[in-house]
């Protein structure tokens, strides 16, 4: 499946560095990384992808090997490999799977607030089913949509996120593949079995939110097994949405990681 892609930069026309690829989280879309993409595009080619069932990409059932295949197929079509790959949450799991399945095509890897393993997304699972069960009215403007979503979403930032996924007006509809997402939640929460000996040798940066529980010490052995050269940085005052809650710290980490000597042959 070819995914919708937003491509920017570089301003100086220099294509010698590996491209930077951004993969969003559950219920997100490519443009969620717009701030970081614009900053990185000053010196590098950048691509932000809508994962399947999100943004303007096609819909279908989801699991991480399938989503990694979508990303790889799309990057091949854009001649954007090997690349630095940055993923948050569900996008982070997709990025890890891409690196494990196509290690030569991932120059370096950034995983934002998610670990390789089962867990997380408990509230999102309930939200997907609640939204699927909530009938869409015949008409919705923004104020009406906020009230309609407020029936099942108390948290304002989450409502704002979901508003981006609604097409308002007469006969409103979801832009996302909500039915497929709800049906795929066990796979999104889970993590596929990885064959013995499979690992990614490239440079890997995990970024955790200091107030998040998505990366725990119990995850470290599997992180080391699959990504033996990983390092973990913590953004102290951020939760799960590390890039939203402290964008300056997140940008500084990914820029420093991108500037390290990852451009040579591993």
N, C-alpha and C positions, 0 to 999 in steps of 0.2 A: 504494500500500500504506500503510495507516494503521499507525503504529508505537506500541508500548507506551510510555507516557509517565508519568513521575513529576513531579508539579507541587507546588510549595511556595510559600508566602508571597504577598504580603508581610505581615509582622506588623502594620504600621500601616495596612493597607488601601489604601495609595496605589498606584494603577494608572497613574499619569501617566507613569512612566518606561518605556522599552522593556523588554520581557521579556528575560531572559537564558536562552539555550538551550545545553545541554551535549551534545556528541557524543563518545562514547567511542572507543577504539581497537580494533584487531583482538583478538578473543577476550574483549573487555571487555563491560560492560553499564552501563546508566544509573546504577545505584547506585554505580559506581566514583567518581563525582563528588559523592557525598553530602556530604562535608565542605564542599566549596566551595559546593554548592547551598544547604546550610543557612545558611552565612555570608551569601551574597548575598540569600537570601530574607528577611532582616531588613528590607530596604528595596525589594526588587524582586520582581516575579513571576518565577519560575524554572521551567524545564522541562528535564528530562533524558530523553533518548530512547534506547530500545534500537534500534540499527540493525538492518536485516533480517538474519536468521540469528543474532541475538544476543538474550540475555535472553528476554523473553516476546513478542518480535515474530515475525511470520510469516517463513517461509523462502522463498528463491528465489535465482536467479542474481544475481550482484553486479557492478556497475561503478559508477563515480562519478556519471555522469549519472542512472542509475537510483536510486542512494541519495539523491542530492540531490532528486530528484523525490519520493521517499518522505518526506523531511524536510519539504519544502515543503507537500505534501498534508496532512501531520499538523499542521503549524503553522497552516495555513489552517483546518483543522477545529477547532483550539483557539482560533481568533481571536487568535493570538499573533504577528502580524506588524504592523509591522517589528520585528525583534529584534536584540539583540546575540548573536552566535553564537560559541561557543567550542568548538574541536574539537582532539582530540589524535590524532596519527598518522593512521590511516585516517579517523578522525572529522575531523581537520584537512583532509584532502584533500576529504572530503565537504563540509565547510563552505566551502572555497574554491570548489568547483564550484557550490554554492548561491549564493554571492555573485556569481559570474560570470554565472549564468543568471537570477538574480532580484535584481539589484543594489538595486532600490528597497525590497526586503523585508529587507535586511540593513543595520541601522543602523551597526554596526561589527563587526569581525571579529578574532578571536584564534585563531592557528594555533600549536599546541604541537608543536614538534620534528618538523616535516615540511616539505618544500618542494614546490612545484608541478612535478612531473616524475617520471620513472621512477626507481625505486630504493627501497632499504630492504626490509624484510620477508623477507630471504633466509632467516634462521633460521625465521621463521614459516611460510614455504612448505614447508620440509622437515618442520616439526612437524605441519602440517595433514595431510600425506600419511602421516607415521609414525603419527599417531593414528587416521587412517582405516583403516590396515592392521592395527591392534592390536585383536584380538577382545575384546569385552566379556565378562567372566565372568558366571555366573548370579547372583552376589551380590557386593556391595561395601559395606563400611563405610568410614569415613574412613581408618583405618589401612591397610586393604586397597587403597583407591583410591590412597593415596600410594605404596605399593609398586608398584602396577600402572602408574601414571604414571611412576614412577621408571625404568621400562624404557627410556623414550625421552626423559625430561626430567631432566637432572641439576640444573638450577638451581631452588632452592627457591621463590623468588618466582614463577617461571613455573608450577611445579606448583600453588602455591596459587591462582593465577589460573585454571588449568584445572579445579581442584577445584570452583570456583564454578559451572562449566558442566556438572557431572555431577549427575544425580539418582541418589542412592545407594539401597541396599537390594536387595530382590529384583528381578531383571530390570533392572539399572541401564541408564540411557540418557543420551545427550547431550541437553542442553537446546538447544544451539546447532545450527545446520544445518551440521554438519561436512562432509558430502559436498558441499554447495553452496559452502562456503568453499574447500575444497580445489580444486574445479573452477574457481573464480573467481580463484585466486591470481594468474594473469598480469594480470588487470585490476586487482587490488588493488595489485600492485607497480607497475603502469604508471600512465599519466596520459593522458587522451584528448587528441586534437588540438583545439586552441582556435582558432576562426576568427580571422583577422587583424582587429585593431582591437578585439576584445572585451577588456574590462578592468573592474575594479571600482574606482571612484573613492573609496569610503568609507575611513574610518580603519581601518588594519590593523596589528595587532601580531603579529609572529612571536616566539615564545619558544623559544630553543634551550637544550639542555643542554650545559654546557661540556665534558662527556666524551662527547658524542654526535657522530656523523658524519652525521646525517640532514639537516642544513642546512650546506652548504659554500659557500665563495665562488663556486664555479662556478654555483651556483643563483641568485646575486644578480641577474644580468641578467633572467632570466625572472620572478623575484619583482617586480622594478621594472616590467617590461613589463605584467604582469597586475594588479599592486597598486601603482600609482605612488605612493601615499601611505603606504607601509608603513614601519614601523620595526622593528628587530631588537634584542631584549634577550636577554642570555645569563645563565642561572642557573649560576654557575661550577662548583659542586660536584655538579651533577646530571648524569645520563645521559639516555637516551631517555625514561624515565618521569619527566619533570621535575616533574609535579604530585605524584607519590608520594615522590620522593626529597628534595624540598625544598618541602613544601606551604606553609610560611609565606611563602617568597619568591614562589611562584606566586600565592598569594592576594593578596599585596600588589600584584603587577603587574596582575592582572585587576581588582582593586578600583579602583586608580588610573586604569586605562584606562576603566572603566565610569563613573567620576566626571567624566571629561573632558567637554567640551561636545559630546557626540554626539547630543544629544536634539533638536536643531533640524533643519530641512529642509536637505538637502545641495544 
